[in-house]
């Protein structure tokens, strides 16, 4: 399967081209089937390649050259793929969860006028995302990086007739540009220092170049800025909640499971750089911990079902970055995978609710849906349990590993751990608030004569499969007191070990102290306790006291409800001044300086014409006189020159 | 020694040509009647022809006389076209006064 591996990337491209160019001529069912099958076949090939690669025994990556691309002087970037443990891991997530979401979309998007266009975009996204993770050099990764950004923009603004959707797409695109600048800067710096952009060569060069450690912090910071934009970290997270304007399967695939994790992937891919950058890593951890707590609090007071999940995604990405920053790469990648399962599940479940209620997204107008849509309810509940960190669901293991590593980190461990435990408590609170308000209690909606019904099989089947993943995926890596499975740790060993060994050799490694089993049990117990506490508060508020929704929040909750006014802050600090400068340039410099200059040219020519037109009298005699005078001038000139 | 043609010095021919040329130019500039202006133009052409012929004889080359033939041929064609124009204008304006022809101006 390794020989035909490029097909994994090519199949979605073919699907995209087919659906894009024939979108007005083919029936919806064909477009959907082609879109889904192209990704699913890719998944099968990836599974085959995974088995053939035998990732637990093989150390070196499998390199595939598709075609030579850019060769300029010493610079070389090819369309080539690096198949190793990390890229296979990401490819399995993208194609596996991707094909489930494609299948789901066939049901969810039914009857939408843009159905074929939707599947074309979705396939283009999968193509770009696979290039991002499989590429063997930074330039091709950047191509994928921009490609997924483009698809994100296209799909957020999918319903482009709606002004809010179009603006949300633009916002996502513009905010991501800031991060992309970091990517370009980082690539340029790496090429400058190491003379190559290929990951395998970078590793060799940097290993043999101890002085690189001096620059590593700068390079790592540039790439982290890129990661901040793509993975929605403070301060560049503002686009992700707005991105919920896109159709729900898009939120599940792009804005929860795959694209937004690209930043985490990038750090793992460039582990050789990041392990040498302890200061930047500390910064990453701080940003991650802050983001996790900050957006978890916002999630607790939102009333749009998708907005809650969006802030939850930002928060969970914060956890991943906390892990990457504290050097717990395996924990970060582990949480990436479990999060892909349960967050895709939650989004698709939310989509199923929205579908059942005919595009109602306000949880104030839901309630009591558990009996009406039982499959959605059960799977959504499993996803909620997983994200809340209740054992033995997957989220417990991955989140607990992150908390453990944060606790054992040599610097500021109490702060990191405290913030993330608090964030985990908030997570449990807002997720159960969501579940309670949507599925339990009395119904607060009017069905307008359309009875609420369970979604079709194309939508429930992905829910069930994802729920299975959300429940069991955690058993790939468990703590000592709980079976002590270390599958993932040994799986990622070949990718991460050289970088870590190198940073230890250079004395830059900040090891997490190893914990005793008692400490592990204690930490896990405490985090479960906090999560349970969050659930109980949520239960108390929404099921026993039945708090009423307020029209107007007061004090602190008003600030939280309004997302800390961050959008307004950015608006007044960046957007308004920028628009002011633009207006000044447009209405002062452009009209007063540039326009006036050209008007002056026209005016001068007009004046000259007004004078010279007096020569054109219309009298033949005058013209004859001009001829004679002209002749005289010529003759005098010739005589003076002495011909 | 100044060359002579049939006993008349070359300067006399050139002087006559200059006088004819000046009369032609003045006629073009001063007169208003299109036909008279035409005649003046012919006078200018012929004064130049005279200069050509004079030098052709004096320097014993034939090229000057050849050019004179060209000029006469062109002048004949020009006279035909020009007079046709004057007649056409006269039919429109009932006048051959060029000062009344001011349509083509700003």
Interface residues (C-beta under 8 A of the other chain):
Chain A: X613 X616 X617 X618 X619 X620 X621 X624 X625 X628
Chain B: X25 X28 X29 X30 X32 X37 X98 X99 X101 X102 X103 X104 X105 X106
